[in-house]
Amino acid sequence: MRARRVRLLFVNANRSQSFGGVERWMIDAASGLAARGHAAALLGRPGTPWLEAAARAGVRVRPDIRGAWAQRVLRVGAAMRAEEADVVIVKGKKAARMAAFGRVTGARGRVVFFLGATHELERARWVDRFTWRAVDAGIVVAHGAARWYAAEGFGPPEKMHVLWKGVQLARFARARAEAARKRAELGLGPDELAVGTVGRLAWQKGIDDLLEAVRRVRPGLPRARFFVVGGGRDAEAVAAAATAPELGGAVTLLGPRDDVPELLAAMDVVVQSSRREAMAQTTLEAMAVGRPVVSTTTVGADEAIEDGVSGLLVPVGDAAALADGFLALARDPARRAALGDAARARIAEHFTSARMLDRCETILRAIHAAS
């Protein structure tokens, strides 16, 4: 790809008022690859927060996915032709089928399905099998996810590519410098332990397990406060659960925020309680600000975190183990600091944006060369 300019189109029909790691990856990848000399544009629905965030980041956007189903299909194909895309990277099965149809109706380029988690395709569904046959390649964010899809029958193995995520260390270095100010904004005293989590408020994030863990540790950590950052379809249910008397008002819901790096830096411990995840972006970002993460063993968690060295891993759905992780780190500031330092060093070695872009170029070069 560095030998020639490659034209890239990222397609994402997300219309939610909140967006997650895949959208953030698309923005970062499009911006970074454009800076390296490639042509990159993002195609989405008009007025959606993720596309507006991309425009603010200086990425070229096309708010063309609109209208009835047939109109959306035709508009995706038209954008592919207008952009003369060599590679089209899509999120979601519907978008994948739209792009595949666009190609057979005159657009050029290879269609790549970005799978941000497991279970996006399942072999029991014929439409998933059809979708996989219709695309040229897949990208997953962890080797564990590649193994999961292979076991589900989505092969051959060479059709699936692993692309670890990355973070901008400079952005998180600046956030570290803001930690004390952000703690003051949150009303945290010097003797209060701050534990935080960031993510969509949905079943797969395991917020109920996190709240159960809080209930368990409250007697032993009366000066601990717990912060939940994010929004989503279960926001009302989470808000109600967080006011349970046995939690003693220790849980604060902060809603969707634009200052996530600074909030992570303000925490003493960051928790990832997910039931289903693939290398959570929040885990990498917390590590980048030098904070120890207690994470469930979702797919890719063990690729980001070396258990006991750069964070702690606990079984999925095990609230007692989450609670034990909080307690162990709450009672040992030196260990918190050591894990945080090791976490930041691991990000610097393996998970920077520059390394992600290097890997991304290699993968897209291979996919494009196969056309």
C-alpha positions, 0 to 999 in steps of 0.5 A: 500500500505504501508503494501506491495510493489505495482508495478506502471506503469505510461503511457503517450504518450505525444510527445510535446516539452512542457509539463504540469501539468499532466506530472509533477504530474506523475514525482512527484508521481512516484518519491515520491511513489518510495521513499516510497518503491513502484516500479514505472516506466514511459512509454512514447515516446523516446526523449520526453522532459517530459520523459527526465525530469523524467529521470533527476529526477531519475525516472525509464523510459521506452521509449518504445511507438514508431512505428505504432499504432499496434506496440504502442499497443503491446509495452504498453502491453509488458511493463505492463507484464514486469513491472508486474504492479499492477496499471497502471495510464494512461493519454489520451484516446488512452493510456487508450485503449492501457492499457485496451487491454494490460490487456485483452491480458495477463497483470495484474493490474488495469487500472486507467485513470488520467483526468487532466481536464474536457471535456477529456471525453464527453458523446456525443462521443461513443468512450469516453463512450467505453473508460470509460467502459474499465478502472477500475477507474478514478482520477481527481484533483478536486471535481468540476471535479468529479461532472462534469464527473458525470453530463456527465454520467461517473459513478458510483461515486465510480469509480471516485477518487479525488486527489488534487495536491501538491507542494514541499514547500522546493523547493518554499522556495528556490525560494522565496530567489531568488526573488530579483535576478530574478527581477534584471534579468528581469530588474524590478525596485523597483517601477515596479509592475510585473504581471505574468502568466505561462502555455501553449499558447493555447485557453483554457488558455485565454491569449487573455483575459489577454491581453485585461485586460492589455490594460484596466489597462495600463492607471492606471498602467503605471509602471506595466509590464506583463510576460507570461511564456510558449510555445505552438501551439498558441505561434506565435499568442500570440507574435503578439498580445502582440506587439499591440500598445495599450499595450505599450510594457508592455508584455514580452514573456519569452517562456518555462522556467526551472526556473518557481518557481523563476519567480513566486517568482519575481512577485507581482501578478500572474494571471490564466486567463484560460477558461478551467482548473482543479486546475491549478498547476501554481496557487498552485505554485504561492501560495507556493511562497506567491504570490496572485493569480487572477484566473478565476473560472475554475473547482477547483479554489475555492478549491485551493483559498478562495476568498478574503482570499488567492487570488481573483476569477473572472468569466471566460472570464471576462477581465474587472474583471481580470483588476479590480483584477490587479488594486485592488492588485496593489494599495494595497501592504498590501493586496497583502502581506496578501493574499500571506501569507494566500495562502502560509499557505493554501498550507502548510495545504492542498497541499504539496507533502507529503499530495498528496502522502498520498492521492495517496497511499490511492486511489491506495490502494483502486483501487488495493484492488478491483482487 
